[in-house]
Amino acid sequence: MVLSAIPKAIQAPSNLDACYKLTKEDIGKAAAVLADAFKRDPLWAGIFEHTTNQNSRLKAFSEILLRHSLHHGEAYAFSEKLEGIITHVPGNQAEITLWHIVQSGALGCAMRMGPVIGLKLLPLFEPIQLDRHNHMMGRPFIYIPIFGVAMRLQGKGYGSALLGALIARAEREGLPIYLETETEKNVAFYERFGFKTVKKIIIKKLIQPMWEMIREPS
């Protein structure tokens, strides 16, 4: 586990059990934190371009991912203050369809997003989901649906601490971790933790690159 990016002022949790485990009561506040974390993200800027209430839509989609994660896996924050949040699910629950949205109780969130969710968002992710299936076929793995730190706290080590705690669990269980990210800055961050890019694709409608990454257990 690589924790060199964590400032000394932050006591890094040794594992996820030392972090704050989110419950359904935390979803609203956690979704707001994640919406703030991704408000300058190029992928979401492209998805919500030419729409109104972009922050509200991003918060709604963050809530969809949170509810999916809590239904099939777990979500953690650095502390009860919700400085940063990381979620994980078993690899066989990584895919999110409209049925999964209904199943996790997130239909209201999808409705708040309007036609963006069905007509634009889910189809965009189909090639990514197909790649994930091909890369990890027949293998158990941990998948990270969403991971972010409040904008004002980024670069202070909270994200490194959360990711390091999840990696510690993956190491104990002997499982790879799979994720996708959309900026070269994020790629460099994940590479410091042992992730490697297995494929770089371009989401054609947005002309947006996505890096598909895996961290194998050591």
C-alpha positions as CSV (number, residue, x, y, z in Angstrom):
1,M,0.0,0.0,0.0
2,V,1.4,3.4,-1.0
3,L,0.6,6.2,1.4
4,S,3.5,8.5,0.7
5,A,1.1,11.2,-0.6
6,I,-0.6,11.6,2.7
7,P,0.5,14.7,4.8
8,K,1.7,13.9,8.3
9,A,-1.2,16.0,9.7
10,I,-3.6,13.3,8.4
11,Q,-3.6,10.0,10.3
12,A,-4.0,7.5,7.6
13,P,-6.5,4.7,8.4
14,S,-4.9,1.3,8.3
15,N,-8.0,-0.2,6.7
16,L,-11.6,0.6,5.8
17,D,-12.8,-0.5,9.3
18,A,-11.0,2.6,10.6
19,C,-12.9,4.8,8.2
20,Y,-16.5,6.1,8.6
21,K,-18.9,3.7,6.9
22,L,-21.8,5.5,5.2
23,T,-25.5,4.6,5.7
24,K,-28.5,5.6,3.8
25,E,-28.9,8.6,6.1
26,D,-25.7,10.0,4.8
27,I,-26.6,9.8,1.1
28,G,-27.8,13.4,0.7
29,K,-24.8,15.0,2.2
30,A,-22.4,12.5,0.5
31,A,-24.0,13.2,-2.9
32,A,-23.4,16.9,-2.3
33,V,-19.7,16.3,-1.5
34,L,-19.3,14.2,-4.7
35,A,-21.1,16.8,-6.8
36,D,-18.7,19.4,-5.5
37,A,-15.7,17.1,-6.2
38,F,-16.6,16.6,-9.8
39,K,-18.0,20.0,-10.7
40,R,-15.0,20.8,-12.8
41,D,-14.5,17.3,-14.2
42,P,-14.4,17.4,-18.1
43,L,-16.5,14.2,-18.5
44,W,-19.4,15.6,-16.5
45,A,-19.1,19.0,-18.1
46,G,-19.6,17.3,-21.5
47,I,-22.5,15.2,-20.3
48,F,-24.4,18.0,-18.8
49,E,-23.5,20.6,-21.5
50,H,-26.5,22.6,-22.7
51,T,-28.6,21.5,-19.7
52,T,-29.9,23.6,-16.8
53,N,-29.3,22.9,-13.1
54,Q,-26.1,21.1,-13.8
55,N,-25.1,20.8,-10.1
56,S,-28.4,19.3,-9.2
57,R,-28.1,16.8,-12.0
58,L,-24.6,15.9,-10.9
59,K,-25.8,15.5,-7.4
60,A,-28.6,13.2,-8.5
61,F,-26.2,11.0,-10.5
62,S,-23.8,10.9,-7.5
63,E,-26.7,9.7,-5.4
64,I,-27.5,7.0,-8.0
65,L,-24.0,5.6,-7.6
66,L,-24.1,5.9,-3.8
67,R,-27.4,4.0,-3.6
68,H,-26.1,1.4,-6.0
69,S,-22.9,1.0,-3.9
70,L,-24.8,0.8,-0.6
71,H,-27.2,-1.8,-2.1
72,H,-24.5,-4.1,-3.5
73,G,-21.4,-3.1,-1.6
74,E,-20.1,-0.3,0.7
75,A,-19.3,3.4,0.9
76,Y,-16.8,5.0,3.2
77,A,-15.7,8.5,4.1
78,F,-12.5,9.6,5.8
79,S,-14.6,10.6,8.8
80,E,-18.1,11.7,9.8
81,K,-17.2,15.1,8.3
82,L,-17.4,13.4,4.8
83,E,-14.2,15.1,3.5
84,G,-13.9,12.5,0.8
85,I,-15.9,9.4,-0.2
86,I,-15.0,6.1,-1.9
87,T,-17.4,3.3,-2.8
88,H,-16.8,-0.3,-3.9
89,V,-18.9,-3.2,-5.1
90,P,-18.1,-6.7,-6.2
91,G,-17.1,-6.9,-9.8
92,N,-20.3,-8.8,-10.8
93,Q,-22.3,-5.8,-9.6
94,A,-20.4,-3.1,-11.4
95,E,-22.9,-2.6,-14.2
96,I,-25.6,-0.1,-13.7
97,T,-28.8,-0.4,-15.8
98,L,-32.2,1.2,-15.4
99,W,-33.3,-1.9,-13.5
100,H,-30.4,-1.5,-11.1
101,I,-31.4,2.1,-10.5
102,V,-34.9,1.0,-9.6
103,Q,-33.6,-1.9,-7.5
104,S,-31.4,0.4,-5.4
105,G,-34.2,2.9,-4.8
106,A,-32.7,5.6,-7.0
107,L,-35.5,6.0,-9.5
108,G,-36.3,9.5,-8.0
109,C,-32.7,10.5,-8.7
110,A,-33.0,9.4,-12.3
111,M,-36.2,11.4,-12.7
112,R,-34.4,14.5,-11.4
113,M,-31.8,14.0,-14.1
114,G,-34.6,14.0,-16.8
115,P,-33.9,12.4,-20.2
116,V,-30.2,12.8,-19.8
117,I,-30.0,9.5,-17.8
118,G,-31.7,7.3,-20.4
119,L,-31.0,9.0,-23.7
120,K,-27.4,10.2,-23.2
121,L,-25.7,9.0,-20.0
122,L,-26.3,5.2,-19.9
123,P,-25.6,4.7,-23.7
124,L,-22.3,6.5,-23.3
125,F,-21.1,4.0,-20.7
126,E,-22.0,0.9,-22.7
127,P,-18.6,0.5,-24.4
128,I,-16.9,1.1,-21.0
129,Q,-19.0,-1.6,-19.4
130,L,-18.3,-4.0,-22.3
131,D,-14.5,-3.4,-21.9
132,R,-14.7,-4.1,-18.2
133,H,-16.5,-7.3,-18.8
134,N,-13.9,-8.4,-21.4
135,H,-10.9,-7.4,-19.2
136,M,-12.2,-9.1,-16.1
137,M,-14.2,-12.0,-17.5
138,G,-14.4,-14.9,-15.1
139,R,-12.4,-13.1,-12.4
140,P,-13.7,-11.8,-9.0
141,F,-12.6,-8.2,-8.5
142,I,-13.4,-5.0,-6.6
143,Y,-14.9,-2.1,-8.6
144,I,-15.0,1.5,-7.6
145,P,-18.2,3.2,-8.9
146,I,-17.3,6.7,-7.5
147,F,-14.5,8.2,-5.6
148,G,-14.0,11.9,-4.8
149,V,-12.9,14.5,-2.3
150,A,-14.5,17.9,-1.7
151,M,-12.9,20.5,-3.9
152,R,-11.5,22.6,-1.0
153,L,-9.8,19.6,0.5
154,Q,-8.3,18.1,-2.7
155,G,-4.6,17.6,-2.6
156,K,-4.4,17.3,1.2
157,G,-4.2,13.5,1.3
158,Y,-7.8,12.5,2.1
159,G,-8.1,10.7,-1.3
160,S,-4.8,8.9,-0.8
161,A,-5.9,7.7,2.6
162,L,-9.2,6.3,1.4
163,L,-7.8,4.6,-1.6
164,G,-5.0,3.2,0.5
165,A,-7.5,1.7,3.0
166,L,-9.4,0.0,0.1
167,I,-6.2,-1.3,-1.3
168,A,-5.4,-2.8,2.1
169,R,-8.6,-4.8,2.0
170,A,-8.1,-5.9,-1.6
171,E,-4.6,-7.1,-0.6
172,R,-6.0,-9.1,2.3
173,E,-8.6,-10.7,0.0
174,G,-6.2,-11.2,-2.9
175,L,-8.4,-9.3,-5.3
176,P,-7.7,-6.8,-8.1
177,I,-9.3,-3.4,-8.2
178,Y,-10.8,-2.0,-11.4
179,L,-11.8,1.6,-12.2
180,E,-12.2,4.1,-14.9
181,T,-11.0,7.7,-14.9
182,E,-11.1,10.6,-17.3
183,T,-8.0,12.8,-16.7
184,E,-4.3,12.3,-17.0
185,K,-3.9,13.8,-13.6
186,N,-6.0,11.1,-12.1
187,V,-4.1,8.4,-14.1
188,A,-0.8,9.6,-12.5
189,F,-2.4,9.5,-9.1
190,Y,-3.6,6.0,-9.5
191,E,-0.3,4.8,-11.0
192,R,1.4,5.8,-7.7
193,F,-0.8,3.2,-6.0
194,G,0.1,0.4,-8.5
195,F,-2.8,0.8,-11.0
196,K,-2.0,0.2,-14.6
197,T,-3.9,1.3,-17.7
198,V,-5.3,-1.6,-19.7
199,K,-7.0,0.5,-22.3
200,K,-7.5,4.1,-23.3
201,I,-10.7,4.8,-25.2
202,I,-12.4,7.9,-26.5
203,I,-16.1,8.5,-25.8
204,K,-16.8,9.7,-29.4
205,K,-19.9,11.8,-28.7
206,L,-18.0,13.9,-26.2
207,I,-14.5,13.5,-27.6
208,Q,-13.5,12.6,-24.1
209,P,-10.7,10.1,-23.2
210,M,-11.3,7.4,-20.6
211,W,-8.6,5.3,-19.0
212,E,-9.5,1.8,-17.9
213,M,-7.2,0.8,-15.0
214,I,-6.5,-2.3,-12.9
215,R,-4.5,-2.8,-9.8
216,E,-3.4,-6.4,-9.3
217,P,-2.8,-7.7,-5.7
218,S,0.9,-7.9,-4.9
